[in-house]
Amino acid sequence: MNEDFIKKLYQSHQACPTCPSPAEVSEFYIQLLGALFPDFSSESFADLASFKIHFQELQKKLTELLLHTPGLHRESAQVVAAQLFDLLPKIHDQLEQDVMAMYAGDPAAKSTSEVVKTYPGFYAIAAYRIANALHNFGAVEIPRIITEHAHSKTGIDIHPAAKLEIIFVLTMEQGL
């Protein structure tokens, strides 16, 4: 094998020994989505205290991922993670509206739970909403990995910097 090639690869590994892998970022997203929507969760929680600890661990995991992303300082990583978690109630509200819009717009949908569990559009929009917030807080690489994860899973590609609005209209005829 070519020694120069091996050296080159080794040096690239040394330049970023702790860079977060796409798999680590994707796992964080999946766990966060599961915390936001129990229909997506593979975990169960015995009590409120253990659920709070889970959220704290998710915030810590995001901070670690951000810390190991080139270009962010320690203080910035902690601030960005805290900002995202402070914004989660608003993101969750937006996602609930997205779910209701998908449910109301698809006569074949039997429940909102079905939308959350099976609709690729929900998965992609959830990834976008989380990635967009991170992107707006100054993170670049992790939001892109999150949306690319959703893209590979759903075929739907939404860049984290995109401006996306879903208009949710209820009519009397729909009975909502």
C-alpha positions in Angstrom: 0.0 0.0 0.0 1.1 3.6 -0.7 2.8 4.9 2.4 2.2 8.6 1.5 -1.5 7.8 1.1 -1.7 6.2 4.5 0.2 9.1 6.1 -2.3 11.5 4.5 -5.2 9.7 5.9 -3.6 9.4 9.3 -3.0 13.2 9.3 -6.6 13.9 8.4 -7.7 11.7 11.4 -5.3 13.6 13.7 -6.7 16.9 12.5 -10.2 16.0 13.8 -9.8 13.1 16.3 -13.2 13.8 17.9 -15.3 15.2 15.1 -18.8 14.0 15.5 -19.8 11.3 13.0 -23.0 11.5 11.0 -24.2 8.4 13.0 -23.7 10.2 16.3 -25.6 13.3 15.1 -28.4 11.1 13.6 -28.7 9.2 16.9 -29.0 12.5 18.8 -31.8 13.6 16.4 -33.6 10.3 16.8 -33.5 10.5 20.6 -34.6 14.1 20.6 -37.5 13.4 18.3 -38.4 10.5 20.6 -38.4 12.8 23.6 -40.6 15.3 21.8 -43.1 12.7 20.4 -43.7 9.5 22.4 -44.9 7.8 19.3 -41.3 8.0 18.1 -39.7 7.0 21.3 -38.0 3.6 22.0 -37.6 4.5 25.6 -40.0 4.6 28.5 -39.7 6.6 31.7 -40.6 5.6 35.2 -41.3 9.1 36.4 -41.0 12.8 35.7 -37.5 12.9 37.3 -36.1 10.3 34.9 -37.6 12.1 32.0 -36.0 15.4 33.1 -32.7 13.6 33.4 -33.1 12.3 29.9 -33.7 15.9 28.6 -30.6 17.1 30.5 -28.6 14.2 29.0 -29.8 15.2 25.5 -28.7 18.8 26.0 -25.3 17.6 27.3 -25.0 15.3 24.2 -25.7 18.2 21.9 -23.1 20.3 23.7 -20.5 17.6 23.3 -21.4 17.2 19.6 -21.1 21.0 19.1 -17.8 21.1 21.1 -16.2 18.6 18.7 -17.4 20.5 15.6 -14.7 22.6 14.1 -15.2 26.4 14.5 -17.2 26.5 17.7 -15.7 27.4 21.0 -16.7 25.8 24.3 -18.8 28.7 25.4 -20.5 28.9 22.0 -21.3 25.2 22.1 -23.0 25.5 25.5 -24.9 28.6 24.5 -26.1 27.1 21.3 -27.3 23.9 23.0 -29.1 25.9 25.7 -30.7 28.1 23.1 -32.0 25.1 21.2 -33.4 23.5 24.3 -35.0 26.8 25.4 -36.7 27.0 21.9 -38.0 23.4 22.0 -41.4 24.3 23.4 -41.9 26.6 20.3 -40.5 24.0 17.9 -42.8 21.4 19.5 -45.8 23.6 19.0 -44.8 24.2 15.4 -44.5 20.4 14.8 -47.8 19.8 16.4 -49.3 22.3 14.0 -47.5 20.5 11.1 -48.9 17.2 12.3 -52.4 18.6 12.4 -52.1 20.1 8.9 -50.9 16.8 7.5 -53.7 14.9 9.3 -56.3 17.4 8.1 -55.0 17.4 4.6 -55.0 13.7 4.1 -58.3 11.9 4.2 -56.6 8.6 4.3 -54.9 9.5 7.7 -56.5 7.7 10.6 -54.8 9.5 13.4 -52.2 12.1 14.3 -50.2 9.2 15.8 -50.1 7.6 12.3 -48.8 10.9 10.9 -46.0 11.1 13.4 -45.0 7.4 13.1 -45.3 6.9 9.3 -45.2 10.1 7.3 -41.8 10.9 5.8 -42.9 14.5 5.5 -43.3 14.8 9.2 -39.8 13.2 9.8 -38.2 15.6 7.3 -40.0 18.7 8.7 -39.1 17.8 12.2 -35.4 17.4 11.2 -35.6 20.8 9.4 -37.2 22.6 12.3 -34.5 21.4 14.7 -31.7 21.9 12.2 -33.0 25.4 11.2 -32.9 26.5 14.9 -29.3 25.2 15.3 -28.3 26.9 12.0 -29.9 30.2 13.1 -27.8 30.0 16.3 -24.6 29.7 14.4 -24.0 26.0 14.1 -23.4 24.8 10.6 -22.2 21.2 10.3 -24.6 19.5 12.7 -27.8 21.0 11.3 -26.6 19.8 7.8 -26.0 16.3 9.1 -29.5 16.2 10.7 -31.2 17.3 7.4 -29.1 14.9 5.4 -30.0 12.1 7.7 -33.7 12.9 7.1 -33.0 13.2 3.4 -31.4 9.7 3.3 -34.4 8.3 5.2 -37.2 10.1 3.4 -35.9 11.3 0.1 -37.0 14.8 1.2 -34.2 17.4 1.2 -34.7 20.6 3.1 -31.6 22.7 3.7 -31.3 24.0 7.3 -31.2 27.6 6.1 -34.4 27.3 4.1 -37.4 29.4 5.0 -40.3 27.1 5.4 -43.8 28.0 6.4 -46.7 25.6 6.5 -50.1 27.3 6.3 -52.6 25.5 8.5 -56.1 26.1 7.5 -59.1 24.7 9.3 -62.5 24.8 7.8 -65.9 24.2 9.2 -66.4 21.5 6.6 -63.6 19.5 8.1 -65.2 19.7 11.5 -62.1 20.9 13.2 
